[in-house]
Amino acid sequence: MRIAFTLMICIAFSVSQAQTSDWQTDVMNKLDQQKDHYAGTAMQIWNYAEVGYQETKSSAALQSLLKDAGFQLTAGVAEIPTAFVATYGSGKPIIGILAEFDALPGVSQTAEPYREERADNTAGHACGHHLFGTASVAAGIAIKQYMAEHGLTGTLRVYGTPAEEGGGGKVYMVRAGLFDDVDAVLHWHPGNQNSASAASSLSNKSAKFRFYGKPSHAAASPERGRSALDAVEAMDYMVNMMREHISSESRIHYVITRGGEAPNVVPEFAEVFYYCRHPDMAIVKQNFEWIVEAAEGAAKGTQTRMEYEVIHGLYNLQPNETLARVMYNNLQKVGGVAYDPEEQSFANKIQESFGPHPPDLAKAAEIEPFQVIERGSGGSTDVGDISWVVPTAGMSAATWVPGTSAHSWQAVACGGTSIGIKGMMVAAKTIALTGIEILQDQPTLNQAKSELQKRTGADFKYEPLIGDRKPPLDYRNNK
């Protein structure tokens, strides 16, 4: 059963106790009037399902929306062909909105409530970035229209940010100075609930470790060979032993991307891809250096040669309670997501794949309580780097059935239906209201900046964990 997209596009929200002013109601109503238009773009990008730095059509679709709305476009920024900045207005304050659009490899799925891979694409939007990018663009256009109608001064920028999934696209944009003059940045992420807390994340540094040996016949002349795969396995063994002696908050995971060509040939080349995470980026640096030492030892012990390429390095998110409370108040005014009967049937079938005791579907209509979370857990994001140089606030909207995990086929399926679109519109409205509010509230912007400076320290100077490397435009291609 596939939800009929044209019939399911209505937006239903939970009743919120927050009082909504006339201008806020007007902004939300105008977004509702455009929901079919934005839903069409989101579904286009869902179908494209382009992975990091290869999102040519997805980026073009969002740029087209912004150009048609009167934004000035600068494409190919920070040496990234699919990155862009869309600008409206001039002068201070400068408000930025982030728009992601990359898919994940290996999570192909149709918009059905059971496991069914697409025949035409091996990738899928398992993190909902097709909704992310479209909602952010919709919010930007709504803010631009309000600015024009009410004569607001200031500058609005929508940043097209590629390759969040492991490519660290925003890091290169920060390094290029694209956020140096910005007063506040707003973003969101698809999820299985609605929230807008001041929360941190894990810092993360990744690299591909490549080992070079000597090929030989594995049976007739093994003494002439030096196995690159042995080196990878030796490295992995040492790193796994290392886990006992590092902080329990640390996370290290890897995948062997190349292990040889045939069992009877001593592998001349092997590669392993590592992620190293921790709530504190200083600990990430220490642990990563230890991982490198393990790789060097593995190469020495197997008489192979090792080189490694840093793929991405991300700061942990810097919470900003000042901006987060503004966004939270607006999320309360917008409300959550309510399912109609057909969506509820779809959601029930999705939840059957979760096992016993899934969350109540009514959770999608609720707004989670506000929290300040100083130490991150779970995942990482390249928004972290931005949050260390600009006051940043984010939110989550219920684009997935409650209980759905990110990076799952269930997330891809939900994102291809009206359930995902409803959550997308919650985010678009919340970001639009928040952007319009802070554009006219210099004291709040000043307070947010003071909070950031207090958190980072007076002597903080941003230095990317990636060093001076160029964007890894081919990181999704195994070498």
Beta strands, then each sheet from edge to edge (+ up, - down):
strand 1: 72-75
strand 2: 84-90
strand 3: 94-99
strand 4: 104-105
strand 5: 123-124
strand 6: 154-160
strand 7: 184-191
strand 8: 198-199
strand 9: 203-212
strand 10: 251-258
strand 11: 269-278
strand 12: 305-314
strand 13: 372-373
strand 14: 392-398
sheet 1: 1+ 2- 6+ 3+ 7+ 14+
sheet 2: 4+ 5-
sheet 3: 8+ 13+
sheet 4: 10+ 11- 9+ 12-
end
